[in-house]
């Protein structure tokens, strides 16, 4: 069993992988990306972009996103018991991409 710190380090690395892949997949016309992971009744999660921009429909999630999400799920459940939802919000500014992560627990 991993320590809380080990889980946190791995969770941070997987979250960074998701963020970098989302930025790579996103059209330059989009300055904000909202990506969510939502717990499902079967113990898995649904993942996807929230369509806050018309070009979000053009983004096709890659295998790398799905792989990272499948690694994220057991880590977040271990880190935050009762986890039900994560929202990653990426906003482009003059200093590059700013990232915020919001969690919900039941």
N, C-alpha and C positions, 0 to 999 in steps of 0.2 A: 504494500500500500504506500502510495506517495504521500509525503508530508504536504501540508497546506501550501508551504512556500514552493515546493516542486510543482504542484498543480498550478499555482499562480504563474510561475515562469513559463510552463508549457502552454497555458491558456493565453498568455500574452503573445507568445510566438505564433500560435495558431490564429489569433485575432489579427496580428500583423500580416500574416500570409493572406487572409481574407481581404484586408484593406488594400494591400498592394495589388492583388489580382483585380479587385473592383476598379481601382484607379486605371489599371491597364486596359480593362474592358470598356470603360466609359468614354463616350464621344466627348470631344473637347468642348462641345456646346453645353455640356452639363457641368454646372459649378457646385451642384449638391447631389449627393448620393445617399439614399436611405435604404439600408439592407436589414431585413429582419429574419430572425430564427424564432419559430413559435413551437412550443411543445405540442405534440399530438397525443391522443389518448392511448396509442399503441406503444408509447415510450420513445418514439422517434421525434422528428421535428420537420416542419415545413420551412423552406427557406425561399427568399425572393426579394426582389427590389420593390419598393413602394414607388408607384409611378407618379412622382411629383413633377415630372418634366416630360414633355411629349417624346423626347428622344430616348426615354427609359425603355420604351417599347422596342427599340433597336438593339438593346443590350441582351446578349445571349449569355447566360451564365455558363462558365466553363467547367470542365471536369475538375479542375484545380479548386474551384469554389466548393463543389460538392464534396470533394475529398477533405478539404479543410473543415467544412461544416460537420462532417462525420467524425472528425477528431475533436472538434469543439464541443459537441454534445455531451460526451461522457465527462469531459473536464469541467464544464460549467455546472453540470448536475452534482459533481463532487464538491466543487467550490462553493456553490450556493444551493444548499438543499431546498427543495420546493421551487426551483427555477421553473419559470413558465414562458419567458419571452426575453429576447435581447433585440435591441435596435441599435445598429451602427449608423451614425450620422457623420458623413464626410462633407466638408465644405471647403471649396477652394478659395484662398485669399491671396493677397500679394506675397505672403510668406510661405505659400505652398498649401498643402491639404491639412486641415484641422480635423481631428477625429474625436468624436464623443460616443461613448457606449452607455446605453441605458439598459437596466435589467428590471425584470418583474419577477416576483416570487408569489406563490400562492400560500 
